[in-house]
């Protein structure tokens, strides 16, 4: 069985307004005026990266800055700045340059991903994340949208 590695890279100098949802890993070095959700893989906010909203993912590493809440279902590593509450259910590691302005809360795994959307549908008209949390690999319409364009 071949494992496919999908990572999205948002480079320095890129500015995005709005929420981002990916079903794979992401390394973010730009400016995001909105929240970011990675349903699987690593959500990395790199040095110089700024997220003005919440950051939610399976494995989260913050080397840049997040002005909003951080939710990590698996591991969490902070070497940058977080101004907001931190919710984690796995392991947490604070580096020597970590700067936190908020509370640190350990929560149950199923309570760490939250999506602000209408009650019947999730982001981009797809299923809500809390409807697919229990599945081994949640199917995402994010991939389906990109396949439809091809």
DSSP file (Angstrom, degrees, kcal/mol; ACC not computed):
  #  RESIDUE AA STRUCTURE BP1 BP2  ACC     N-H-->O    O-->H-N    N-H-->O    O-->H-N    TCO  KAPPA ALPHA  PHI   PSI    X-CA   Y-CA   Z-CA
    1    1 A X              0   0    0      0, 0.0     2,-0.5     0, 0.0     0, 0.0   0.000 360.0 360.0 360.0 124.4    0.0    0.0    0.0
    2    2 A X        -     0   0    0      1,-0.0     2,-0.5     2,-0.0     0, 0.0  -0.716 360.0-145.6 -88.1 127.5    1.5    3.3   -1.1
    3    3 A X        -     0   0    0     -2,-0.5     2,-0.5     2,-0.0    -1,-0.0  -0.820  11.4-145.2 -94.7 128.4    1.2    6.2    1.4
    4    4 A X        -     0   0    0     -2,-0.5     2,-0.6     2,-0.0    -2,-0.0  -0.801   5.3-149.1 -95.9 130.6    0.7    9.6   -0.2
    5    5 A X        -     0   0    0     -2,-0.5     2,-0.5    19,-0.0    19,-0.0  -0.890  16.6-177.4-102.6 117.5    2.3   12.6    1.5
    6    6 A X        +     0   0    0     -2,-0.6    19,-1.5    17,-0.1     2,-0.4  -0.967   8.4 164.3-118.1 122.5    0.4   15.8    1.0
    7    7 A X  E     -a   25   0A   0     -2,-0.5     2,-0.5    17,-0.2    19,-0.2  -0.998  23.5-149.4-136.8 132.0    1.7   19.1    2.5
    8    8 A X  E     -a   26   0A   0     17,-2.2    19,-2.8    -2,-0.4     2,-0.5  -0.867  11.7-157.4 -99.6 134.0    0.6   22.6    1.6
    9    9 A X  E     -a   27   0A   0     -2,-0.5     2,-0.7    17,-0.2    19,-0.2  -0.956   7.7-168.9-114.8 121.8    3.3   25.3    1.8
   10   10 A X  E     -a   28   0A   0     17,-2.7    19,-2.9    -2,-0.5    20,-0.4  -0.943  25.3-144.5-107.7 111.0    2.2   28.9    2.2
   11   11 A X    >   -     0   0    0     -2,-0.7     3,-1.7    18,-0.2     2,-0.0  -0.237  23.7 -84.7 -79.5 161.5    5.3   31.0    1.7
   12   12 A X  T 3  S+     0   0    0      1,-0.2    18,-0.2    18,-0.1    -1,-0.1  -0.354 115.9  37.3 -57.7 139.5    6.5   34.2    3.3
   13   13 A X  T 3  S+     0   0    0      1,-0.3     2,-0.5    16,-0.3    -1,-0.2   0.289  87.9 117.4  95.5  -9.6    4.9   37.2    1.6
   14   14 A X    <   -     0   0    0     -3,-1.7    17,-2.6     2,-0.0     2,-0.4  -0.803  45.0-167.2 -93.5 129.6    1.6   35.5    1.0
   15   15 A X  E     -j   31   0B   0     -2,-0.5     2,-0.4    15,-0.2    17,-0.2  -0.973   4.3-174.1-119.5 129.9   -1.4   37.1    2.7
   16   16 A X  E     -j   32   0B   0     15,-2.9    17,-3.0    -2,-0.4     2,-0.5  -0.976  11.2-157.8-126.0 135.3   -4.8   35.3    3.0
   17   17 A X  E     +j   33   0B   0     -2,-0.4     2,-0.2    15,-0.2    17,-0.2  -0.964  60.8  33.3-112.4 124.1   -8.1   36.6    4.3
   18   18 A X  S    S-     0   0    0     15,-1.9     2,-0.2    -2,-0.5    -2,-0.1  -0.588  95.1 -50.7 122.9 173.9  -10.6   34.0    5.5
   19   19 A X        -     0   0    0     -2,-0.2     2,-0.4    15,-0.2    17,-0.2  -0.575  45.2-150.2 -85.5 146.0  -10.5   30.6    7.1
   20   20 A X  E     -b   36   0A   0     15,-2.7    17,-2.3    -2,-0.2     2,-0.4  -0.951  12.3-176.9-116.6 136.6   -8.4   27.7    5.7
   21   21 A X  E     +b   37   0A   0     -2,-0.4     2,-0.3    15,-0.2    17,-0.2  -0.989   7.9 171.7-132.4 123.9   -9.3   24.0    6.0
   22   22 A X  E     -b   38   0A   0     15,-2.7    17,-2.5    -2,-0.4    18,-0.3  -0.947  31.3-147.2-129.1 152.2   -7.0   21.3    4.8
   23   23 A X  S    S+     0   0    0     -2,-0.3     2,-0.2    15,-0.2    15,-0.1  -0.014  84.4  38.0-105.8  29.5   -7.1   17.5    5.1
   24   24 A X  S    S-     0   0    0    -19,-0.0    16,-0.3     1,-0.0   -17,-0.2  -0.830 103.0 -50.0-155.0-170.0   -3.4   17.1    5.2
   25   25 A X  E     -a    7   0A   0    -19,-1.5   -17,-2.2    -2,-0.2     2,-0.3  -0.320  47.4-169.2 -74.8 157.0   -0.3   18.8    6.6
   26   26 A X  E     -ac   8  43A   0     16,-3.0    18,-3.2   -19,-0.2     2,-0.5  -0.990  16.3-159.2-148.0 137.2    0.5   22.5    6.1
   27   27 A X  E     -ac   9  44A   0    -19,-2.8   -17,-2.7    -2,-0.3     2,-0.6  -0.985  19.3-165.1-114.8 122.4    3.5   24.8    6.7
   28   28 A X  E     +ac  10  45A   0     16,-3.4    18,-2.3    -2,-0.5    21,-0.2  -0.931  28.0 154.4-118.4 117.1    2.5   28.4    7.0
   29   29 A X        +     0   0    0    -19,-2.9   -16,-0.3    -2,-0.6   -18,-0.2   0.352  59.4  71.9-117.8   1.0    5.0   31.2    6.8
   30   30 A X  S    S-     0   0    0    -20,-0.4    20,-2.6   -18,-0.2     2,-0.5   0.080  91.4 -75.7 -97.8-152.5    2.7   34.0    5.5
   31   31 A X  E     -jk  15  50B   0    -17,-2.6   -15,-2.9    18,-0.2     2,-0.5  -0.967  38.4-173.0-117.1 125.7   -0.1   36.1    7.0
   32   32 A X  E     -jk  16  51B   0     18,-2.7    20,-3.4    -2,-0.5     2,-1.2  -0.971  12.5-165.0-122.2 117.0   -3.6   34.6    7.6
   33   33 A X  E    S+j   17   0B   0    -17,-3.0   -15,-1.9    -2,-0.5     2,-0.3  -0.686  74.0  34.7 -97.0  78.1   -6.4   36.9    8.7
   34   34 A X  S    S-     0   0    0     -2,-1.2    18,-0.2   -17,-0.2   -15,-0.2  -0.942  98.2 -58.4 161.3-176.5   -8.7   34.0    9.8
   35   35 A X        -     0   0    0     -2,-0.3   -15,-2.7    18,-0.2     2,-0.4  -0.487  37.5-148.3 -92.9 163.9   -8.5   30.6   11.3
   36   36 A X  E     -bd  20  55A   0     18,-2.7    20,-2.6   -17,-0.2     2,-0.4  -0.999  10.5-173.6-135.2 133.8   -6.7   27.5   10.1
   37   37 A X  E     -bd  21  56A   0    -17,-2.3   -15,-2.7    -2,-0.4     2,-0.5  -0.994   6.8-175.4-128.6 128.1   -7.7   23.8   10.5
   38   38 A X  E     -bd  22  57A   0     18,-2.7    20,-0.7    -2,-0.4   -15,-0.2  -0.972   7.2-166.4-119.7 113.2   -5.7   20.8    9.5
   39   39 A X  E    S+     0   0A   0    -17,-2.5     2,-0.3    -2,-0.5   -16,-0.2   0.733  73.3  14.2 -75.2 -21.0   -7.7   17.6   10.0
   40   40 A X  E    S+     0   0A   0    -16,-0.3    -1,-0.1   -18,-0.3     2,-0.1  -0.980 107.3  17.3-147.9 158.1   -4.6   15.4    9.7
   41   41 A X  E    S-     0   0A   0     -2,-0.3    18,-1.7   -16,-0.1     2,-0.4  -0.355  99.0 -24.7  81.5-161.0   -0.8   15.7    9.7
   42   42 A X  E     - d   0  59A   0     16,-0.2   -16,-3.0    15,-0.1     2,-0.7  -0.770  42.7-159.9 -97.2 130.2    1.2   18.6   10.9
   43   43 A X  E     -cd  26  60A   0     16,-3.2    18,-2.6    -2,-0.4     2,-0.5  -0.943  22.7-176.5-103.6 110.4    0.0   22.1   11.2
   44   44 A X  E     -cd  27  61A   0    -18,-3.2   -16,-3.4    -2,-0.7     2,-0.8  -0.945  21.6-166.1-117.3 121.2    3.1   24.2   11.3
   45   45 A X  E     -cd  28  62A   0     16,-2.6    18,-3.3    -2,-0.5    19,-1.6  -0.910  29.7-152.0-100.5 105.2    3.2   28.0   11.7
   46   46 A X    >   -     0   0    0    -18,-2.3     3,-2.6    -2,-0.8    19,-0.3  -0.115  30.6 -66.2 -77.3 171.2    6.8   28.8   10.8
   47   47 A X  T 3  S+     0   0    0      1,-0.3    17,-0.2    17,-0.2    -1,-0.2  -0.341 127.3  19.4 -56.4 130.4    9.0   31.6   11.8
   48   48 A X  T 3  S+     0   0    0      1,-0.3    -1,-0.3    15,-0.2     2,-0.2   0.234  97.1 127.0  88.9 -13.3    7.6   34.9   10.5
   49   49 A X    <   -     0   0    0     -3,-2.6    16,-2.4   -21,-0.2     2,-0.4  -0.534  40.1-166.7 -77.4 143.5    4.2   33.3   10.1
   50   50 A X  E     -kl  31  65B   0    -20,-2.6   -18,-2.7    -2,-0.2     2,-0.5  -0.990  10.1-171.5-136.0 125.4    1.2   35.0   11.6
   51   51 A X  E     -kl  32  66B   0     14,-2.1    16,-3.2    -2,-0.4     2,-1.0  -0.973   6.7-164.9-115.4 117.8   -2.3   33.6   12.1
   52   52 A X  S    S+     0   0    0    -20,-3.4     2,-0.3    -2,-0.5    16,-0.1  -0.634  72.2  33.4 -99.9  73.0   -4.9   36.1   13.3
   53   53 A X  S    S-     0   0    0     -2,-1.0   -18,-0.2   -20,-0.1     2,-0.1  -0.948 105.7 -39.5 165.9-171.6   -7.5   33.5   14.4
   54   54 A X        -     0   0    0     -2,-0.3   -18,-2.7    14,-0.1     2,-0.4  -0.438  42.2-151.5 -80.3 153.2   -7.6   30.0   15.8
   55   55 A X  E     +de  36  70A   0     14,-2.3    16,-2.7   -20,-0.2     2,-0.4  -0.992  19.6 176.7-124.3 121.6   -5.2   27.2   14.8
   56   56 A X  E     +de  37  71A   0    -20,-2.6   -18,-2.7    -2,-0.4     2,-0.3  -0.987  13.8 127.2-131.9 133.7   -6.5   23.6   15.0
   57   57 A X  E     -de  38  72A   0     14,-2.1    16,-2.3    -2,-0.4    17,-0.4  -0.992  61.6-101.4-169.5 174.1   -4.8   20.4   14.1
   58   58 A X  E    S+     0   0A   0    -20,-0.7    16,-3.3   -17,-0.4     2,-0.5   0.980 114.3  14.8 -68.9 -60.5   -3.7   16.8   14.9
   59   59 A X  E    S-d   42   0A   0    -18,-1.7   -16,-3.2    15,-0.2     2,-0.4  -0.983  81.5-168.5-118.2 126.1   -0.1   17.8   15.5
   60   60 A X  E     -df  43  76A   0     15,-2.5    17,-2.5    -2,-0.5     2,-0.4  -0.953  12.2-179.1-124.0 132.2    0.6   21.5   15.9
   61   61 A X  E     -df  44  77A   0    -18,-2.6   -16,-2.6    -2,-0.4     2,-0.7  -0.988   7.9-165.5-130.1 123.1    4.0   23.3   15.9
   62   62 A X  E     +df  45  78A   0     15,-2.8    17,-3.4    -2,-0.4    18,-1.6  -0.914  28.6 148.0-112.6 107.1    4.1   27.1   16.5
   63   63 A X  S    S+     0   0    0    -18,-3.3   -15,-0.2    -2,-0.7   -17,-0.2   0.547  74.9  39.1-105.8 -16.7    7.4   28.7   15.6
   64   64 A X  S    S-     0   0    0    -19,-1.6    17,-2.6   -17,-0.2     2,-0.4   0.343 105.9 -62.2-100.9-128.3    5.7   32.0   14.5
   65   65 A X  E     -lm  50  81B   0    -16,-2.4   -14,-2.1   -19,-0.3     2,-0.4  -0.992  32.9-170.8-136.5 137.4    2.8   33.8   16.1
   66   66 A X  E     -lm  51  82B   0     15,-2.2    17,-2.7    -2,-0.4     2,-0.9  -0.987   6.1-166.5-126.4 120.3   -0.9   32.9   16.6
   67   67 A X  S    S+     0   0    0    -16,-3.2     2,-0.3    -2,-0.4    17,-0.2  -0.718  70.1  41.1-102.1  78.7   -3.3   35.5   17.8
   68   68 A X  S    S-     0   0    0     -2,-0.9    15,-0.2    15,-0.2   -14,-0.1  -0.945 101.6 -43.8 165.3-179.4   -6.2   33.2   18.8
   69   69 A X        -     0   0    0     -2,-0.3   -14,-2.3    15,-0.1     2,-0.4  -0.379  45.7-146.9 -73.5 150.7   -6.9   29.8   20.4
   70   70 A X  E     -eg  55  86A   0     15,-2.5    17,-3.3   -16,-0.2     2,-0.5  -0.984  12.0-171.4-120.9 128.8   -4.8   26.8   19.6
   71   71 A X  E     +eg  56  87A   0    -16,-2.7   -14,-2.1    -2,-0.4     2,-0.4  -0.984   4.6 179.9-121.4 124.3   -6.3   23.3   19.6
   72   72 A X  E     -eg  57  88A   0     15,-2.6    17,-1.5    -2,-0.5    18,-0.4  -0.980  15.3-174.0-128.6 121.7   -4.1   20.2   19.3
   73   73 A X  S    S+     0   0    0    -16,-2.3   -15,-0.2    -2,-0.4   -14,-0.2   0.781  83.4  11.7 -81.6 -28.1   -5.5   16.6   19.2
   74   74 A X  S    S-     0   0    0    -16,-3.3    16,-0.9     1,-0.4    15,-0.3   0.388 122.9  -4.3-113.2-112.0   -2.1   15.0   19.3
   75   75 A X        -     0   0    0     15,-0.2   -15,-2.5    14,-0.1    -1,-0.4  -0.570  54.6-164.1 -91.2 154.0    1.2   16.7   20.0
   76   76 A X  E     -fh  60  92A   0     15,-1.5    17,-2.2    -2,-0.2     2,-0.4  -0.993   7.0-179.7-137.9 127.4    1.8   20.4   20.5
   77   77 A X  E     -fh  61  93A   0    -17,-2.5   -15,-2.8    -2,-0.4     2,-0.5  -0.995   5.7-168.9-129.7 127.7    5.1   22.2   20.3
   78   78 A X  E     +fh  62  94A   0     15,-2.7    17,-3.4    -2,-0.4    20,-0.3  -0.963  28.2 146.9-122.3 118.9    5.4   25.9   20.9
   79   79 A X  S    S+     0   0    0    -17,-3.4   -16,-0.2    -2,-0.5    -1,-0.1   0.328  71.5  48.0-120.3  -3.0    8.6   27.8   20.1
   80   80 A X  S    S-     0   0    0    -18,-1.6    19,-2.6    18,-0.1     2,-0.4  -0.031  98.9 -58.5-114.7-144.5    6.8   31.1   19.1
   81   81 A X  E     -mn  65  99B   0    -17,-2.6   -15,-2.2    17,-0.2     2,-0.4  -0.900  36.9-176.2-115.1 136.2    4.1   33.3   20.5
   82   82 A X  E     -mn  66 100B   0     17,-2.7    19,-2.5    -2,-0.4     2,-0.6  -0.988   6.5-174.5-130.0 122.9    0.5   32.4   21.3
   83   83 A X  E     + n   0 101B   0    -17,-2.7     2,-0.3    -2,-0.4   -15,-0.2  -0.827  63.4  48.3-113.3  88.5   -2.0   35.0   22.4
   84   84 A X  S    S-     0   0    0     17,-0.7    17,-0.2    -2,-0.6     2,-0.2  -0.919  96.9 -53.7 162.4 175.3   -5.1   32.9   23.2
   85   85 A X        -     0   0    0     -2,-0.3   -15,-2.5    17,-0.2     2,-0.5  -0.481  44.9-142.8 -78.5 148.4   -6.1   29.8   25.1
   86   86 A X  E     -gi  70 104A   0     17,-3.2    19,-3.1   -17,-0.2     2,-0.5  -0.960  14.7-173.6-116.6 124.1   -4.4   26.5   24.4
   87   87 A X  E     +gi  71 105A   0    -17,-3.3   -15,-2.6    -2,-0.5     2,-0.3  -0.975  15.0 164.0-117.2 124.5   -6.4   23.2   24.3
   88   88 A X  E     -gi  72 106A   0     17,-2.2    19,-2.4    -2,-0.5   -15,-0.2  -0.974  27.5-176.8-140.6 153.8   -4.5   20.0   24.0
   89   89 A X  S    S+     0   0    0    -17,-1.5    20,-0.2   -15,-0.3   -16,-0.1   0.496  75.9  38.8-125.6 -11.4   -5.1   16.3   24.5
   90   90 A X  S    S-     0   0    0    -16,-0.9     2,-0.2   -18,-0.4   -15,-0.2   0.234 108.6 -30.8-108.1-128.2   -1.8   14.7   23.8
   91   91 A X        -     0   0    0    -17,-0.1   -15,-1.5     2,-0.0     2,-0.4  -0.610  50.8-158.5 -95.5 156.4    1.7   15.9   24.6
   92   92 A X  E     -h   76   0A   0     -2,-0.2     2,-0.4   -17,-0.2   -15,-0.2  -0.997   7.1-174.3-136.0 140.5    2.9   19.4   24.9
   93   93 A X  E     -h   77   0A   0    -17,-2.2   -15,-2.7    -2,-0.4     2,-0.5  -0.992   8.4-159.4-137.0 127.7    6.4   20.9   24.6
   94   94 A X  E     -h   78   0A   0     -2,-0.4   -15,-0.2   -17,-0.2   -17,-0.0  -0.931  15.5-147.9-108.3 123.4    7.4   24.5   25.3
   95   95 A X    >   -     0   0    0    -17,-3.4     3,-1.5    -2,-0.5   -16,-0.0  -0.220  32.8 -95.3 -81.7 175.5   10.6   25.6   23.7
   96   96 A X  T 3  S+     0   0    0      1,-0.3   -17,-0.1    -2,-0.0    -1,-0.1   0.721 125.0  46.9 -66.5 -21.2   13.0   28.2   25.1
   97   97 A X  T 3  S+     0   0    0    -19,-0.1    -1,-0.3     2,-0.0   -18,-0.1   0.270  82.1 132.6-102.0  10.8   11.5   31.0   23.0
   98   98 A X    <   -     0   0    0     -3,-1.5     2,-0.4   -20,-0.3   -17,-0.2  -0.403  33.2-173.2 -68.2 135.4    7.8   30.1   23.8
   99   99 A X  E     -n   81   0B   0    -19,-2.6   -17,-2.7    -2,-0.1     2,-0.4  -0.979   3.6-174.3-132.0 118.3    5.6   33.1   24.8
  100  100 A X  E     +n   82   0B   0     -2,-0.4     2,-0.3   -19,-0.2   -17,-0.2  -0.941  16.7 176.9-119.6 133.7    2.1   32.4   26.0
  101  101 A X  E     +n   83   0B   0    -19,-2.5   -17,-0.7    -2,-0.4     2,-0.3  -0.755  64.0  38.3-131.9  85.2   -0.6   34.8   26.9
  102  102 A X  S    S-     0   0    0     -2,-0.3     2,-0.3   -19,-0.2   -17,-0.2  -0.970  92.8 -54.7 164.3-166.9   -3.7   32.8   27.8
  103  103 A X        -     0   0    0     -2,-0.3   -17,-3.2     2,-0.0     2,-0.5  -0.712  34.5-138.8-104.6 156.7   -4.7   29.6   29.6
  104  104 A X  E     +i   86   0A   0     -2,-0.3     2,-0.4   -19,-0.2   -17,-0.2  -0.966  26.8 178.4-113.9 120.4   -3.4   26.1   29.1
  105  105 A X  E     -i   87   0A   0    -19,-3.1   -17,-2.2    -2,-0.5     2,-0.5  -0.985  23.2-147.9-131.4 127.9   -6.1   23.4   29.3
  106  106 A X  E     +i   88   0A   0     -2,-0.4     2,-0.3   -19,-0.2   -17,-0.2  -0.820  32.3 175.5 -89.2 128.4   -5.9   19.6   28.8
  107  107 A X        -     0   0    0    -19,-2.4     5,-0.1    -2,-0.5     2,-0.1  -0.816  37.3 -80.5-130.0 166.8   -9.1   18.3   27.3
  108  108 A X    >   -     0   0    0     -2,-0.3     3,-1.8     1,-0.1     4,-0.2  -0.389  46.8-113.4 -64.7 147.4  -10.6   15.1   26.0
  109  109 A X  G >  S+     0   0    0      1,-0.3     3,-1.3   -20,-0.2     4,-0.3   0.848 113.4  54.2 -53.9 -41.2   -9.5   14.2   22.4
  110  110 A X  G 3  S+     0   0    0      1,-0.3    -1,-0.3     2,-0.1     3,-0.3   0.604 102.5  58.5 -75.0  -8.8  -12.9   14.6   20.9
  111  111 A X  G <  S+     0   0    0     -3,-1.8    -1,-0.3     1,-0.2    -2,-0.2   0.364  84.7  81.7 -98.3   5.8  -13.4   18.2   22.3
  112  112 A X  S <  S+     0   0    0     -3,-1.3     2,-0.6    -4,-0.2    -1,-0.2   0.704  77.7  66.6 -91.2 -18.3  -10.3   19.7   20.6
  113  113 A X        +     0   0    0     -4,-0.3     2,-0.4    -3,-0.3    -1,-0.1  -0.909  60.3 173.8-106.5 122.3  -11.6   20.5   17.1
  114  114 A X        -     0   0    0     -2,-0.6     2,-0.5    15,-0.1   -43,-0.1  -0.980  12.6-163.4-126.8 138.5  -14.3   23.1   16.8
  115  115 A X        -     0   0    0     -2,-0.4     2,-0.9     2,-0.1    15,-0.1  -0.983  13.3-145.7-124.4 125.7  -15.7   24.6   13.7
  116  116 A X        +     0   0    0     -2,-0.5     2,-0.3     6,-0.0     3,-0.0  -0.798  55.3 112.6 -87.3 106.1  -17.7   27.8   13.6
  117  117 A X  S    S-     0   0    0     -2,-0.9     5,-0.1     6,-0.1     6,-0.1  -0.913  72.7 -58.6-157.7-179.1  -20.3   27.1   10.8
  118  118 A X        -     0   0    0     -2,-0.3     3,-0.4     3,-0.2    -1,-0.0  -0.339  55.5-109.8 -67.5 156.3  -24.0   26.6   10.2
  119  119 A X  S    S+     0   0    0      1,-0.2    -1,-0.1    -3,-0.0     9,-0.1   0.807 112.6  43.7 -60.8 -31.4  -25.5   23.7   12.1
  120  120 A X  S    S+     0   0    0      1,-0.1     2,-0.3     2,-0.1    -1,-0.2   0.707 117.4  31.1 -91.9 -20.0  -26.1   21.5    9.0
  121  121 A X        -     0   0    0     -3,-0.4    -3,-0.2     6,-0.1     6,-0.2  -0.975  64.8-141.1-141.5 154.7  -22.8   21.9    7.2
  122  122 A X    >   -     0   0    0      4,-3.5     3,-1.3    -2,-0.3    -4,-0.2  -0.001  57.6 -35.5 -93.4-159.9  -19.2   22.5    7.9
  123  123 A X  G >  S+     0   0    0      1,-0.3     3,-1.7     4,-0.2    -1,-0.3  -0.326 128.4   9.4 -63.5 143.9  -16.6   24.7    6.1
  124  124 A X  G 3  S-     0   0    0      1,-0.3    -1,-0.3    -3,-0.1     3,-0.1   0.769 130.0 -67.9  57.1  30.7  -16.9   24.9    2.3
  125  125 A X  G <  S+     0   0    0     -3,-1.3    -1,-0.3     1,-0.2    -2,-0.2   0.607 104.8 124.0  72.8  11.4  -20.3   23.1    2.4
  126  126 A X  S <  S-     0   0    0     -3,-1.7    -4,-3.5     1,-0.2    -1,-0.2  -0.201  70.4 -60.6 -94.1-172.6  -18.8   19.8    3.6
  127  127 A X        -     0   0    0     -6,-0.2    -4,-0.2    12,-0.2    -1,-0.2  -0.361  59.0-103.5 -68.7 149.0  -19.4   17.6    6.6
  128  128 A X    >>  -     0   0    0     -8,-0.2     3,-1.1    -6,-0.2     4,-0.7  -0.455  25.3-125.6 -69.1 145.6  -18.9   19.1   10.0
  129  129 A X  H >> S+     0   0    0      1,-0.3     3,-0.9     2,-0.2     4,-0.6   0.854 110.0  57.2 -63.8 -34.6  -15.7   17.9   11.7
  130  130 A X  H 34 S+     0   0    0      1,-0.2    -1,-0.3     2,-0.2     4,-0.2   0.688 101.1  58.9 -72.7 -13.9  -17.5   16.7   14.8
  131  131 A X  H <4 S+     0   0    0     -3,-1.1    -1,-0.2     1,-0.2    -2,-0.2   0.716 115.5  33.9 -79.1 -22.3  -19.6   14.4   12.5
  132  132 A X  H X< S+     0   0    0     -3,-0.9     3,-1.2    -4,-0.7    -2,-0.2   0.292  85.2 105.6-116.2   8.5  -16.5   12.6   11.2
  133  133 A X  T 3< S+     0   0    0     -4,-0.6    -1,-0.1     1,-0.3    -2,-0.1   0.869  78.1  53.9 -58.5 -39.7  -14.3   12.7   14.3
  134  134 A X  T 3  S+     0   0    0     -4,-0.2    -1,-0.3    -3,-0.1     2,-0.1   0.625  87.4 100.0 -75.1 -12.3  -14.8    9.0   15.2
  135  135 A X  S <  S-     0   0    0     -3,-1.2     3,-0.3     1,-0.1    -3,-0.0  -0.445  76.9-128.7 -76.0 148.0  -13.7    7.8   11.7
  136  136 A X  S    S+     0   0    0      1,-0.3     2,-0.4    -2,-0.1    -1,-0.1   0.951 100.4   9.9 -59.4 -52.2  -10.2    6.5   11.2
  137  137 A X  S    S-     0   0    0    -97,-0.0    -1,-0.3    -3,-0.0     2,-0.3  -0.936  83.5-141.3-131.8 109.2   -9.6    8.7    8.2
  138  138 A X        -     0   0    0     -2,-0.4     2,-0.4    -3,-0.3    -6,-0.0  -0.512  16.1-129.4 -71.2 129.7  -12.2   11.4    7.6
  139  139 A X        -     0   0    0     -2,-0.3     2,-0.4     2,-0.0   -12,-0.2  -0.654  28.5-157.4 -77.3 134.6  -13.0   11.9    3.9
  140  140 A X     >  -     0   0    0     -2,-0.4     4,-1.0     1,-0.1     3,-0.4  -0.904  25.6-144.3-119.7 142.1  -12.9   15.6    3.2
  141  141 A X  H  > S+     0   0    0     -2,-0.4     4,-2.5     1,-0.2     5,-0.2   0.592  94.2  79.0 -77.5  -8.6  -14.5   17.6    0.4
  142  142 A X  H  > S+     0   0    0      2,-0.2     4,-1.6     1,-0.2    -1,-0.2   0.933  98.4  42.1 -61.8 -45.3  -11.3   19.8    0.3
  143  143 A X  H  > S+     0   0    0     -3,-0.4     4,-2.1     1,-0.2    -1,-0.2   0.892 112.6  54.3 -67.0 -39.8   -9.6   17.0   -1.7
  144  144 A X  H  X S+     0   0    0     -4,-1.0     4,-2.1     1,-0.2    -2,-0.2   0.876 105.9  52.7 -63.5 -37.8  -12.7   16.4   -3.8
  145  145 A X  H  X S+     0   0    0     -4,-2.5     4,-1.4     1,-0.2    -1,-0.2   0.919 110.4  46.9 -63.8 -43.2  -12.8   20.1   -4.8
  146  146 A X  H  X S+     0   0    0     -4,-1.6     4,-0.9     1,-0.2    -2,-0.2   0.854 112.3  50.3 -69.3 -32.4   -9.2   20.1   -5.9
  147  147 A X  H  < S+     0   0    0     -4,-2.1     3,-0.2     1,-0.2    -1,-0.2   0.858 106.5  55.5 -70.0 -35.2   -9.8   16.9   -7.9
  148  148 A X  H  < S+     0   0    0     -4,-2.1    -1,-0.2     1,-0.2    -2,-0.2   0.841 105.3  52.6 -67.0 -32.3  -12.9   18.3   -9.6
  149  149 A X  H  <        0   0    0     -4,-1.4    -1,-0.2     1,-0.2    -2,-0.2   0.787 360.0 360.0 -71.6 -27.8  -10.8   21.3  -10.8
  150  150 A X     <        0   0    0     -4,-0.9    -1,-0.2    -3,-0.2    -2,-0.2   0.481 360.0 360.0 -73.1 360.0   -8.2   19.0  -12.4
